[in-house]
């Protein structure tokens, strides 16, 4: 009776063993492969260069993009720095030009005063008799000679001041003209940059 029961159980046991043998053998195979890779370092070394080369290419690509971005940023900063330098130079030259124009105006005023004084002295030289009457001179001949000498000295002094003033005015106007040309050059350089900035 026991033998008959065993005969009936054997097929069931076989079926159960077959069912579990598939996954177990696959797991065993996977474990065997891992053991073999662990025991064979050369296999790992052969597979590593593929990953290393790809990583190197990615790293070089990233570096190239970063260098390109930095180059563009440096170019932009250089342009901005040049523009700021140009603006500073323009402002300084405009300030210098403004001061020069003030000096020119003052010098022109001095020249106008000297010219007026010259005309006044020349008028008085032609009207010696009126000078004699105004001063109430007793000895007319001596007084006339003294007045003429006095007026001539004053006229010579005015002429000397006029010459210095004209020379000074010429120098100032020359400096101002050079500054005006420089200011125009700087403005012409900065205007396209400002237009590009507005367009952007």
ABEGO torsion letter per residue (X at the ends): XAAAAAAAAAAAAAAAAAAAAAAAAAAAAAAAAAAAAAABAAAAAAAAAAAAAAAAAAAAAAAAAAAAAAAAAAAAAAAAAAAAAAAAAAAAAAAAAAAAAAAAAAAAAAAAAAAAAAAAAAAAAABAAAAAAAAGBABAAAAAAAAAAAAAAAAAAAAAAAAAAAAAAAAAAAAAAAAAAAAAAAAAAAAAAAAAAAAX
